[in-house]
Amino acid sequence: MSTRVIILAAGKGKRMGSDVPKPLLPIAGRPMIEHLFDSVIDSGIDSQPIVVVASDTVEHFRQVLEDRCEYVVQDEQKGTGHAVMMAQDAAHNADNVIVLYGDHPFLSANVLSSLVKLQQDNSATIAILTATLPNFDNDYVTFKNWGRIVRDENREFVAIREAKDATPEELAITEVNPAMYAFNGEWLWAHLPLLSTKNAAGEMYLTDLIAMAVEEGQSVVSSSANPFEVVGVNTPEELATAERLLG
């Protein structure tokens, strides 16, 4: 069974206040995407991951990752769903597709392998890593803007709600979405074109695929991860924390 890994790295990372693409900012002396990239390679899942970049940053990424990956360019920033669509030609033959973000330097090979195993053991259409927090205070404030995992009374998946689109009740949910997914490839490519832009950002949210799968009665499974193994880096303050933890 073949699996491809897609790393999304085309976002501008405006909150970082830097001209350097966010995944290329250094942590512990190396660009943060290299920490993630090494974990992907060490997992043995995909020997040449696909990295989605912007047209004006592709050469910057080539200087770091060289020919160790396959590059796909997202010319227009239309959201995470659109970014994955741009990688379809490169990954369309894969049975399963893993989607990650280039600003997750703490993700280990073991955690990544556990996501793949979760999907394959359950023959799931979508497998997701989630993180459950005690609150959104102090060390956990960085998770406040993450999407919330919405479940029904039986603890079954309903949807992933982006924070900017969430109701006050949904914002109180402490199970959050680190944005690490394993998809059945055939189902993924058939459903990406169905994504809407009717949301606060006017973008194609990859997370909307979860609600689609639930509505169809597809298998959606999850596993809980340590929040600080799946945390992203979105602000200068978070970058400083990551530097301290990895330094």
C-alpha positions in Angstrom: 0.0 0.0 0.0 1.6 3.3 -1.1 1.6 6.5 0.9 2.7 10.0 0.0 3.4 12.8 2.3 2.3 16.4 1.4 3.9 19.2 3.5 2.1 22.6 3.1 4.6 25.4 3.2 3.1 28.1 0.8 1.6 30.3 3.5 3.0 33.8 4.1 3.1 33.6 7.9 2.3 37.3 8.3 2.2 37.1 12.1 5.9 36.3 12.2 6.8 39.8 10.9 9.6 38.4 8.7 10.3 38.4 5.0 11.6 34.8 5.3 9.0 32.1 4.7 7.9 30.9 8.1 9.0 27.2 7.7 12.5 28.4 6.8 12.9 30.4 10.0 15.7 28.8 12.1 15.2 26.8 15.3 18.2 25.3 17.0 20.3 26.4 14.1 18.3 24.8 11.4 15.2 25.8 9.4 12.1 24.5 11.2 10.9 22.6 8.1 14.1 20.5 8.3 13.2 19.2 11.7 9.8 18.0 10.3 11.4 16.8 7.1 13.9 14.6 9.0 11.0 13.0 10.9 9.2 12.2 7.7 12.3 10.6 6.2 13.1 8.7 9.5 9.5 7.3 9.6 10.1 5.6 6.2 6.7 6.6 5.0 7.8 8.6 2.0 11.4 8.9 0.8 10.7 12.0 -1.3 7.9 14.0 0.3 5.9 16.6 -1.7 6.4 20.2 -0.5 3.8 22.8 -1.6 5.4 26.3 -1.8 4.5 29.7 -3.2 5.8 30.8 -6.6 8.0 33.5 -5.0 9.5 31.2 -2.4 10.3 28.0 -4.3 14.0 28.9 -4.7 14.3 29.6 -1.0 13.1 26.1 -0.2 15.4 24.6 -2.9 18.4 26.1 -1.1 17.4 24.3 2.1 15.8 21.0 0.9 17.6 20.8 -2.5 16.4 17.7 -4.5 15.4 15.7 -1.4 11.7 16.4 -2.1 9.2 17.0 -4.9 8.1 20.7 -5.2 4.6 21.8 -6.1 3.8 25.5 -6.6 0.6 27.1 -5.3 0.4 30.3 -7.4 -2.6 31.7 -5.5 -3.3 31.5 -1.8 -6.8 30.0 -1.7 -6.6 28.0 1.4 -5.3 24.7 2.7 -7.7 22.6 0.6 -6.6 24.4 -2.6 -2.9 23.8 -1.6 -3.5 20.1 -1.4 -5.3 20.1 -4.7 -2.2 21.5 -6.3 -0.4 18.3 -5.3 -2.8 16.0 -6.9 -0.7 15.3 -10.0 2.2 14.4 -7.8 0.3 12.2 -5.4 -2.7 10.8 -7.3 -1.4 7.3 -7.6 -0.9 6.9 -3.8 -3.4 4.7 -1.9 -3.1 7.0 1.1 -2.1 10.7 1.5 -0.6 12.3 4.7 -1.0 16.1 5.0 1.3 18.0 7.3 2.2 21.7 7.8 5.8 22.9 7.5 5.7 24.8 10.8 5.5 21.8 13.0 9.1 21.2 14.1 8.3 18.9 17.0 6.5 16.1 15.2 8.5 12.9 15.6 8.8 9.9 13.3 7.1 7.8 15.9 4.0 10.0 16.1 3.8 10.3 12.3 4.0 6.5 12.0 1.2 6.1 14.6 -1.0 8.3 12.4 -0.4 6.0 9.4 -1.0 2.9 11.5 -4.2 4.4 12.9 -5.6 4.9 9.4 -4.5 1.5 8.1 -5.6 -0.5 11.1 -9.1 1.0 10.9 -9.3 1.1 7.1 -10.4 4.7 7.7 -11.3 7.3 5.1 -9.7 9.9 7.4 -7.4 9.6 10.4 -6.6 12.6 12.5 -4.3 13.5 15.4 -5.9 15.7 18.0 -4.7 17.2 21.2 -6.7 17.8 24.4 -5.8 20.6 26.7 -6.5 21.4 30.4 -7.3 25.0 29.4 -6.1 27.8 27.2 -4.0 29.6 29.8 -0.3 30.1 30.3 1.7 27.5 28.3 -1.5 26.5 26.5 -2.5 30.0 25.2 -0.8 29.2 21.9 -3.6 26.7 21.1 -6.4 29.2 21.5 -6.6 29.9 17.8 -6.6 26.3 16.7 -9.6 24.6 15.2 -11.9 22.8 17.6 -12.9 19.1 17.4 -16.7 19.0 17.4 -18.2 15.7 18.5 -21.7 14.4 19.1 -23.1 12.9 22.4 -21.5 9.6 21.5 -18.1 11.2 21.1 -18.2 10.6 17.3 -16.8 13.2 14.9 -19.1 15.9 13.7 -16.7 18.5 12.2 -13.5 20.5 12.8 -14.5 24.2 13.3 -11.9 26.8 12.6 -11.6 29.2 15.6 -12.6 32.3 13.5 -15.8 30.5 12.5 -16.6 28.9 15.9 -19.5 29.8 18.2 -18.7 30.8 21.8 -19.8 27.2 22.9 -17.4 25.7 20.3 -14.5 27.9 21.4 -14.9 26.4 24.9 -14.0 23.0 23.5 -10.5 22.0 24.7 -9.9 19.2 22.1 -8.1 21.0 19.3 -6.8 20.2 15.8 -3.1 20.2 15.2 -3.7 19.8 11.4 -2.2 16.3 10.8 -4.2 14.0 8.6 -4.1 10.7 6.8 -6.6 10.4 3.9 -7.7 7.6 1.7 -6.3 9.0 -1.6 -9.2 8.1 -3.9 -11.7 9.7 -1.6 -9.5 12.8 -1.0 -9.1 13.6 -4.7 -12.8 13.1 -5.4 -13.9 15.5 -2.6 -11.4 18.3 -2.7 -13.2 20.0 -5.6 -16.4 20.1 -3.5 -14.9 22.4 -0.9 -16.7 25.8 -0.4 -15.2 29.2 0.3 -18.2 30.2 2.4 -16.3 31.0 5.6 -14.7 33.9 7.4 -11.5 33.7 5.5 -13.1 33.1 2.0 -10.8 30.1 1.6 -11.1 26.3 0.8 -10.6 24.7 4.2 -9.1 21.3 4.2 -10.8 20.7 7.5 -14.3 20.9 5.9 -13.6 17.4 4.5 -14.2 15.9 7.9 -17.8 17.1 7.9 -18.2 15.8 4.4 -16.9 12.4 5.4 -19.2 12.3 8.5 -22.2 13.2 6.4 -21.5 10.3 4.0 -21.0 7.9 6.8 -17.3 7.4 6.1 -15.0 6.2 8.8 -13.2 9.1 10.6 -10.9 8.1 13.5 -8.6 10.0 15.8 -5.9 9.5 18.3 -4.7 11.9 20.9 -1.2 13.3 20.9 0.9 15.3 23.4 0.1 18.9 22.6 3.7 19.9 22.7 4.7 17.3 20.1 2.2 18.7 17.6 2.4 22.4 18.4 3.0 24.8 15.5 5.0 28.0 15.3 2.9 31.0 14.2 4.2 34.0 16.2 7.6 35.4 17.3 6.7 34.4 20.8 6.1 30.8 19.8 9.3 30.8 17.8 11.2 31.8 20.9 9.6 29.1 22.9 10.4 26.5 20.2 14.0 27.7 20.1 14.2 27.2 23.9 12.7 23.7 23.7 14.8 22.5 20.7 18.0 24.5 21.5 
